[in-house]
Amino acid sequence: MIGDDQTAEQQLNDVIGTVQQTIGDEPLEGYEKHIYCRLFQLLGSMRHDKQMLKTSALEFQALLLEDY
């Protein structure tokens, strides 16, 4: 996948889509939430999508608040 941004973006999109479809039945826990946020952030960076980046930042903020 090195240098194949299109395939990487599609795979990230597939994983994120799967998580979003199943999150109601199988909520993410601990490190899974962190990985999900990182993948969402990476996809937002690849797409230069400001809304995705903002959403990932809010998700990270929520994770930090959970630790308190």
PyRosetta script that sets phi, psi and omega in degrees:
from pyrosetta import init, pose_from_sequence

init()
pose = pose_from_sequence("MIGDDQTAEQQLNDVIGTVQQTIGDEPLEGYEKHIYCRLFQLLGSMRHDKQMLKTSALEFQALLLEDY")
pose.set_psi(1, -6.8)
pose.set_omega(1, -180.0)
pose.set_phi(2, -60.2)
pose.set_psi(2, 122.3)
pose.set_omega(2, -180.0)
pose.set_phi(3, 84.3)
pose.set_psi(3, -4.6)
pose.set_omega(3, -178.9)
pose.set_phi(4, -104.0)
pose.set_psi(4, 75.2)
pose.set_omega(4, -176.6)
pose.set_phi(5, -61.1)
pose.set_psi(5, -36.1)
pose.set_omega(5, -176.6)
pose.set_phi(6, -64.8)
pose.set_psi(6, -44.0)
pose.set_omega(6, 178.8)
pose.set_phi(7, -67.5)
pose.set_psi(7, -42.4)
pose.set_omega(7, 178.6)
pose.set_phi(8, -60.6)
pose.set_psi(8, -44.6)
pose.set_omega(8, 179.6)
pose.set_phi(9, -62.6)
pose.set_psi(9, -41.5)
pose.set_omega(9, 179.8)
pose.set_phi(10, -64.8)
pose.set_psi(10, -42.0)
pose.set_omega(10, 179.5)
pose.set_phi(11, -66.1)
pose.set_psi(11, -41.9)
pose.set_omega(11, 176.2)
pose.set_phi(12, -61.7)
pose.set_psi(12, -43.3)
pose.set_omega(12, 179.3)
pose.set_phi(13, -61.2)
pose.set_psi(13, -41.6)
pose.set_omega(13, 179.2)
pose.set_phi(14, -63.5)
pose.set_psi(14, -44.8)
pose.set_omega(14, -179.3)
pose.set_phi(15, -64.4)
pose.set_psi(15, -46.8)
pose.set_omega(15, -179.9)
pose.set_phi(16, -62.6)
pose.set_psi(16, -41.7)
pose.set_omega(16, 177.7)
pose.set_phi(17, -61.4)
pose.set_psi(17, -41.6)
pose.set_omega(17, 178.2)
pose.set_phi(18, -63.0)
pose.set_psi(18, -44.2)
pose.set_omega(18, 178.9)
pose.set_phi(19, -62.0)
pose.set_psi(19, -44.9)
pose.set_omega(19, -178.0)
pose.set_phi(20, -64.5)
pose.set_psi(20, -31.4)
pose.set_omega(20, 179.0)
pose.set_phi(21, -75.3)
pose.set_psi(21, -30.2)
pose.set_omega(21, -174.1)
pose.set_phi(22, -104.7)
pose.set_psi(22, -6.1)
pose.set_omega(22, -173.2)
pose.set_phi(23, -63.1)
pose.set_psi(23, -27.9)
pose.set_omega(23, 178.2)
pose.set_phi(24, -67.4)
pose.set_psi(24, -38.5)
pose.set_omega(24, -179.4)
pose.set_phi(25, -86.8)
pose.set_psi(25, -31.6)
pose.set_omega(25, -177.7)
pose.set_phi(26, -132.6)
pose.set_psi(26, 83.0)
pose.set_omega(26, -179.2)
pose.set_phi(27, -59.4)
pose.set_psi(27, 146.1)
pose.set_omega(27, 177.7)
pose.set_phi(28, -75.1)
pose.set_psi(28, 148.7)
pose.set_omega(28, 179.2)
pose.set_phi(29, -126.9)
pose.set_psi(29, 147.5)
pose.set_omega(29, 171.8)
pose.set_phi(30, 40.6)
pose.set_psi(30, -113.9)
pose.set_omega(30, -174.8)
pose.set_phi(31, -64.7)
pose.set_psi(31, -28.0)
pose.set_omega(31, 177.0)
pose.set_phi(32, -60.0)
pose.set_psi(32, -41.1)
pose.set_omega(32, 178.3)
pose.set_phi(33, -63.0)
pose.set_psi(33, -41.7)
pose.set_omega(33, 179.8)
pose.set_phi(34, -62.8)
pose.set_psi(34, -46.4)
pose.set_omega(34, 179.4)
pose.set_phi(35, -62.6)
pose.set_psi(35, -43.1)
pose.set_omega(35, 178.9)
pose.set_phi(36, -58.7)
pose.set_psi(36, -46.1)
pose.set_omega(36, 178.8)
pose.set_phi(37, -61.3)
pose.set_psi(37, -41.7)
pose.set_omega(37, 179.2)
pose.set_phi(38, -63.8)
pose.set_psi(38, -42.3)
pose.set_omega(38, 179.3)
pose.set_phi(39, -65.9)
pose.set_psi(39, -40.5)
pose.set_omega(39, 178.6)
pose.set_phi(40, -63.1)
pose.set_psi(40, -41.4)
pose.set_omega(40, 177.9)
pose.set_phi(41, -64.4)
pose.set_psi(41, -43.5)
pose.set_omega(41, -180.0)
pose.set_phi(42, -62.3)
pose.set_psi(42, -44.6)
pose.set_omega(42, 178.6)
pose.set_phi(43, -63.4)
pose.set_psi(43, -41.3)
pose.set_omega(43, 177.0)
pose.set_phi(44, -61.3)
pose.set_psi(44, -39.0)
pose.set_omega(44, 177.9)
pose.set_phi(45, -66.8)
pose.set_psi(45, -42.7)
pose.set_omega(45, -179.7)
pose.set_phi(46, -63.4)
pose.set_psi(46, -37.2)
pose.set_omega(46, -177.9)
pose.set_phi(47, -87.8)
pose.set_psi(47, -7.9)
pose.set_omega(47, -173.7)
pose.set_phi(48, 55.5)
pose.set_psi(48, 44.1)
pose.set_omega(48, -175.8)
pose.set_phi(49, -101.2)
pose.set_psi(49, 103.9)
pose.set_omega(49, -176.7)
pose.set_phi(50, -62.3)
pose.set_psi(50, -35.6)
pose.set_omega(50, -179.4)
pose.set_phi(51, -67.2)
pose.set_psi(51, -41.3)
pose.set_omega(51, 177.4)
pose.set_phi(52, -63.9)
pose.set_psi(52, -40.8)
pose.set_omega(52, 179.0)
pose.set_phi(53, -65.4)
pose.set_psi(53, -39.6)
pose.set_omega(53, 177.9)
pose.set_phi(54, -65.1)
pose.set_psi(54, -42.8)
pose.set_omega(54, 178.9)
pose.set_phi(55, -62.7)
pose.set_psi(55, -42.6)
pose.set_omega(55, 179.6)
pose.set_phi(56, -64.7)
pose.set_psi(56, -37.9)
pose.set_omega(56, 177.8)
pose.set_phi(57, -63.4)
pose.set_psi(57, -40.6)
pose.set_omega(57, 178.2)
pose.set_phi(58, -66.3)
pose.set_psi(58, -37.3)
pose.set_omega(58, 177.7)
pose.set_phi(59, -65.6)
pose.set_psi(59, -41.8)
pose.set_omega(59, 176.9)
pose.set_phi(60, -62.6)
pose.set_psi(60, -40.8)
pose.set_omega(60, 178.8)
pose.set_phi(61, -61.6)
pose.set_psi(61, -42.5)
pose.set_omega(61, 178.2)
pose.set_phi(62, -62.6)
pose.set_psi(62, -38.5)
pose.set_omega(62, 177.4)
pose.set_phi(63, -62.2)
pose.set_psi(63, -41.7)
pose.set_omega(63, 178.4)
pose.set_phi(64, -62.9)
pose.set_psi(64, -39.6)
pose.set_omega(64, 179.9)
pose.set_phi(65, -68.2)
pose.set_psi(65, -29.4)
pose.set_omega(65, 177.3)
pose.set_phi(66, -65.5)
pose.set_psi(66, -29.2)
pose.set_omega(66, -177.6)
pose.set_phi(67, -72.8)
pose.set_psi(67, -12.9)
pose.set_omega(67, -179.0)
pose.set_phi(68, -90.2)
pose.dump_pdb("model.pdb")
